[in-house]
Amino acid sequence: MDNREKNYKRKFNERGDVVEKKCSICDEWKDIKDFVKDKSNRIDGYSFRCKKCVSKYLRDYRNGEVSERGKYYRVDYNKEYVEKKKKGN
């Protein structure tokens, strides 16, 4: 069994190309065309989220409906950043 057979989030064709992938957010198997390209992903070059989930995340982010971690960084960090700029640091 090679590494490709162990990889449960991707399905390969006979040439070894990724043809299907499982979205880490919605947990559905989708065609590789339903994923955006992501050069930082060194395994297959595609994002871990499908296009639909990326779209939903960005829409929620723009509307301010993000996780607590996102709220912390967006609100508290920006306050600290603005205060430092006012002081000239």
PyMOL commands that place a pseudoatom at each C-alpha (Angstrom):
pseudoatom trace, name=CA, resn=MET, resi=1, chain=A, elem=C, hetatm=0, pos=[0.000, 0.000, 0.000]
pseudoatom trace, name=CA, resn=ASP, resi=2, chain=A, elem=C, hetatm=0, pos=[1.534, 3.334, -1.017]
pseudoatom trace, name=CA, resn=ASN, resi=3, chain=A, elem=C, hetatm=0, pos=[0.862, 6.743, 0.543]
pseudoatom trace, name=CA, resn=ARG, resi=4, chain=A, elem=C, hetatm=0, pos=[-1.932, 7.493, -1.913]
pseudoatom trace, name=CA, resn=GLU, resi=5, chain=A, elem=C, hetatm=0, pos=[-4.019, 4.569, -0.740]
pseudoatom trace, name=CA, resn=LYS, resi=6, chain=A, elem=C, hetatm=0, pos=[-3.662, 5.678, 2.887]
pseudoatom trace, name=CA, resn=ASN, resi=7, chain=A, elem=C, hetatm=0, pos=[-4.794, 9.209, 2.096]
pseudoatom trace, name=CA, resn=TYR, resi=8, chain=A, elem=C, hetatm=0, pos=[-8.517, 9.174, 2.872]
pseudoatom trace, name=CA, resn=LYS, resi=9, chain=A, elem=C, hetatm=0, pos=[-9.288, 12.798, 1.876]
pseudoatom trace, name=CA, resn=ARG, resi=10, chain=A, elem=C, hetatm=0, pos=[-8.317, 12.442, -1.790]
pseudoatom trace, name=CA, resn=LYS, resi=11, chain=A, elem=C, hetatm=0, pos=[-9.181, 10.077, -4.637]
pseudoatom trace, name=CA, resn=PHE, resi=12, chain=A, elem=C, hetatm=0, pos=[-6.719, 9.537, -7.462]
pseudoatom trace, name=CA, resn=ASN, resi=13, chain=A, elem=C, hetatm=0, pos=[-7.021, 8.343, -11.046]
pseudoatom trace, name=CA, resn=GLU, resi=14, chain=A, elem=C, hetatm=0, pos=[-4.767, 5.700, -12.598]
pseudoatom trace, name=CA, resn=ARG, resi=15, chain=A, elem=C, hetatm=0, pos=[-2.152, 8.346, -13.502]
pseudoatom trace, name=CA, resn=GLY, resi=16, chain=A, elem=C, hetatm=0, pos=[-1.910, 9.531, -9.904]
pseudoatom trace, name=CA, resn=ASP, resi=17, chain=A, elem=C, hetatm=0, pos=[-3.748, 12.845, -10.360]
pseudoatom trace, name=CA, resn=VAL, resi=18, chain=A, elem=C, hetatm=0, pos=[-6.222, 13.986, -7.727]
pseudoatom trace, name=CA, resn=VAL, resi=19, chain=A, elem=C, hetatm=0, pos=[-9.758, 13.751, -9.133]
pseudoatom trace, name=CA, resn=GLU, resi=20, chain=A, elem=C, hetatm=0, pos=[-11.897, 14.045, -5.998]
pseudoatom trace, name=CA, resn=LYS, resi=21, chain=A, elem=C, hetatm=0, pos=[-11.345, 15.513, -2.591]
pseudoatom trace, name=CA, resn=LYS, resi=22, chain=A, elem=C, hetatm=0, pos=[-13.236, 15.643, 0.708]
pseudoatom trace, name=CA, resn=CYS, resi=23, chain=A, elem=C, hetatm=0, pos=[-13.966, 19.146, 2.010]
pseudoatom trace, name=CA, resn=SER, resi=24, chain=A, elem=C, hetatm=0, pos=[-12.760, 19.572, 5.583]
pseudoatom trace, name=CA, resn=ILE, resi=25, chain=A, elem=C, hetatm=0, pos=[-15.658, 21.901, 6.436]
pseudoatom trace, name=CA, resn=CYS, resi=26, chain=A, elem=C, hetatm=0, pos=[-18.807, 20.391, 4.901]
pseudoatom trace, name=CA, resn=ASP, resi=27, chain=A, elem=C, hetatm=0, pos=[-17.342, 16.846, 4.894]
pseudoatom trace, name=CA, resn=GLU, resi=28, chain=A, elem=C, hetatm=0, pos=[-18.589, 16.104, 1.340]
pseudoatom trace, name=CA, resn=TRP, resi=29, chain=A, elem=C, hetatm=0, pos=[-16.716, 14.431, -1.513]
pseudoatom trace, name=CA, resn=LYS, resi=30, chain=A, elem=C, hetatm=0, pos=[-16.461, 16.832, -4.449]
pseudoatom trace, name=CA, resn=ASP, resi=31, chain=A, elem=C, hetatm=0, pos=[-14.754, 17.019, -7.825]
pseudoatom trace, name=CA, resn=ILE, resi=32, chain=A, elem=C, hetatm=0, pos=[-11.341, 18.682, -7.683]
pseudoatom trace, name=CA, resn=LYS, resi=33, chain=A, elem=C, hetatm=0, pos=[-12.737, 21.528, -9.829]
pseudoatom trace, name=CA, resn=ASP, resi=34, chain=A, elem=C, hetatm=0, pos=[-14.870, 22.528, -6.828]
pseudoatom trace, name=CA, resn=PHE, resi=35, chain=A, elem=C, hetatm=0, pos=[-11.740, 23.522, -4.872]
pseudoatom trace, name=CA, resn=VAL, resi=36, chain=A, elem=C, hetatm=0, pos=[-9.703, 26.699, -5.320]
pseudoatom trace, name=CA, resn=LYS, resi=37, chain=A, elem=C, hetatm=0, pos=[-6.008, 26.378, -6.070]
pseudoatom trace, name=CA, resn=ASP, resi=38, chain=A, elem=C, hetatm=0, pos=[-3.804, 27.001, -3.054]
pseudoatom trace, name=CA, resn=LYS, resi=39, chain=A, elem=C, hetatm=0, pos=[-0.051, 27.060, -3.620]
pseudoatom trace, name=CA, resn=SER, resi=40, chain=A, elem=C, hetatm=0, pos=[0.656, 26.857, 0.099]
pseudoatom trace, name=CA, resn=ASN, resi=41, chain=A, elem=C, hetatm=0, pos=[-0.892, 23.364, 0.175]
pseudoatom trace, name=CA, resn=ARG, resi=42, chain=A, elem=C, hetatm=0, pos=[2.110, 21.256, -0.773]
pseudoatom trace, name=CA, resn=ILE, resi=43, chain=A, elem=C, hetatm=0, pos=[0.246, 17.953, -1.005]
pseudoatom trace, name=CA, resn=ASP, resi=44, chain=A, elem=C, hetatm=0, pos=[-2.051, 18.549, -3.967]
pseudoatom trace, name=CA, resn=GLY, resi=45, chain=A, elem=C, hetatm=0, pos=[-2.107, 22.312, -4.583]
pseudoatom trace, name=CA, resn=TYR, resi=46, chain=A, elem=C, hetatm=0, pos=[-5.778, 22.815, -3.669]
pseudoatom trace, name=CA, resn=SER, resi=47, chain=A, elem=C, hetatm=0, pos=[-7.466, 24.380, -0.653]
pseudoatom trace, name=CA, resn=PHE, resi=48, chain=A, elem=C, hetatm=0, pos=[-8.830, 22.231, 2.188]
pseudoatom trace, name=CA, resn=ARG, resi=49, chain=A, elem=C, hetatm=0, pos=[-12.213, 23.994, 1.757]
pseudoatom trace, name=CA, resn=CYS, resi=50, chain=A, elem=C, hetatm=0, pos=[-14.464, 23.731, -1.279]
pseudoatom trace, name=CA, resn=LYS, resi=51, chain=A, elem=C, hetatm=0, pos=[-15.453, 26.881, -3.177]
pseudoatom trace, name=CA, resn=LYS, resi=52, chain=A, elem=C, hetatm=0, pos=[-18.898, 26.879, -1.576]
pseudoatom trace, name=CA, resn=CYS, resi=53, chain=A, elem=C, hetatm=0, pos=[-17.473, 26.777, 1.968]
pseudoatom trace, name=CA, resn=VAL, resi=54, chain=A, elem=C, hetatm=0, pos=[-14.875, 29.445, 1.161]
pseudoatom trace, name=CA, resn=SER, resi=55, chain=A, elem=C, hetatm=0, pos=[-17.661, 31.671, -0.161]
pseudoatom trace, name=CA, resn=LYS, resi=56, chain=A, elem=C, hetatm=0, pos=[-19.744, 31.152, 2.988]
pseudoatom trace, name=CA, resn=TYR, resi=57, chain=A, elem=C, hetatm=0, pos=[-16.755, 31.847, 5.249]
pseudoatom trace, name=CA, resn=LEU, resi=58, chain=A, elem=C, hetatm=0, pos=[-15.899, 35.086, 3.417]
pseudoatom trace, name=CA, resn=ARG, resi=59, chain=A, elem=C, hetatm=0, pos=[-19.535, 36.242, 3.466]
pseudoatom trace, name=CA, resn=ASP, resi=60, chain=A, elem=C, hetatm=0, pos=[-19.739, 35.574, 7.226]
pseudoatom trace, name=CA, resn=TYR, resi=61, chain=A, elem=C, hetatm=0, pos=[-16.405, 37.294, 7.797]
pseudoatom trace, name=CA, resn=ARG, resi=62, chain=A, elem=C, hetatm=0, pos=[-17.547, 40.420, 5.949]
pseudoatom trace, name=CA, resn=ASN, resi=63, chain=A, elem=C, hetatm=0, pos=[-20.780, 40.474, 7.957]
pseudoatom trace, name=CA, resn=GLY, resi=64, chain=A, elem=C, hetatm=0, pos=[-18.874, 40.186, 11.240]
pseudoatom trace, name=CA, resn=GLU, resi=65, chain=A, elem=C, hetatm=0, pos=[-20.100, 36.665, 11.949]
pseudoatom trace, name=CA, resn=VAL, resi=66, chain=A, elem=C, hetatm=0, pos=[-16.721, 35.088, 12.631]
pseudoatom trace, name=CA, resn=SER, resi=67, chain=A, elem=C, hetatm=0, pos=[-15.467, 32.882, 15.448]
pseudoatom trace, name=CA, resn=GLU, resi=68, chain=A, elem=C, hetatm=0, pos=[-14.461, 34.306, 18.828]
pseudoatom trace, name=CA, resn=ARG, resi=69, chain=A, elem=C, hetatm=0, pos=[-10.814, 34.023, 17.794]
pseudoatom trace, name=CA, resn=GLY, resi=70, chain=A, elem=C, hetatm=0, pos=[-11.514, 36.142, 14.724]
pseudoatom trace, name=CA, resn=LYS, resi=71, chain=A, elem=C, hetatm=0, pos=[-13.317, 38.742, 16.798]
pseudoatom trace, name=CA, resn=TYR, resi=72, chain=A, elem=C, hetatm=0, pos=[-10.396, 38.949, 19.202]
pseudoatom trace, name=CA, resn=TYR, resi=73, chain=A, elem=C, hetatm=0, pos=[-7.866, 39.525, 16.469]
pseudoatom trace, name=CA, resn=ARG, resi=74, chain=A, elem=C, hetatm=0, pos=[-10.012, 41.946, 14.506]
pseudoatom trace, name=CA, resn=VAL, resi=75, chain=A, elem=C, hetatm=0, pos=[-11.134, 44.079, 17.465]
pseudoatom trace, name=CA, resn=ASP, resi=76, chain=A, elem=C, hetatm=0, pos=[-8.475, 43.868, 20.180]
pseudoatom trace, name=CA, resn=TYR, resi=77, chain=A, elem=C, hetatm=0, pos=[-5.446, 43.680, 17.931]
pseudoatom trace, name=CA, resn=ASN, resi=78, chain=A, elem=C, hetatm=0, pos=[-6.621, 46.637, 15.879]
pseudoatom trace, name=CA, resn=LYS, resi=79, chain=A, elem=C, hetatm=0, pos=[-7.095, 48.712, 19.054]
pseudoatom trace, name=CA, resn=GLU, resi=80, chain=A, elem=C, hetatm=0, pos=[-3.542, 47.899, 20.164]
pseudoatom trace, name=CA, resn=TYR, resi=81, chain=A, elem=C, hetatm=0, pos=[-2.224, 48.695, 16.686]
pseudoatom trace, name=CA, resn=VAL, resi=82, chain=A, elem=C, hetatm=0, pos=[-3.988, 52.071, 16.570]
pseudoatom trace, name=CA, resn=GLU, resi=83, chain=A, elem=C, hetatm=0, pos=[-2.734, 52.987, 20.052]
pseudoatom trace, name=CA, resn=LYS, resi=84, chain=A, elem=C, hetatm=0, pos=[0.853, 52.145, 19.096]
pseudoatom trace, name=CA, resn=LYS, resi=85, chain=A, elem=C, hetatm=0, pos=[0.557, 54.253, 15.953]
pseudoatom trace, name=CA, resn=LYS, resi=86, chain=A, elem=C, hetatm=0, pos=[-0.736, 57.220, 17.969]
pseudoatom trace, name=CA, resn=LYS, resi=87, chain=A, elem=C, hetatm=0, pos=[2.215, 56.942, 20.352]
pseudoatom trace, name=CA, resn=GLY, resi=88, chain=A, elem=C, hetatm=0, pos=[4.631, 56.738, 17.440]
pseudoatom trace, name=CA, resn=ASN, resi=89, chain=A, elem=C, hetatm=0, pos=[6.030, 53.284, 18.183]
for i in range(1, 89): cmd.bond("trace and resi %d" % i, "trace and resi %d" % (i + 1))
show_as sticks, trace
zoom trace
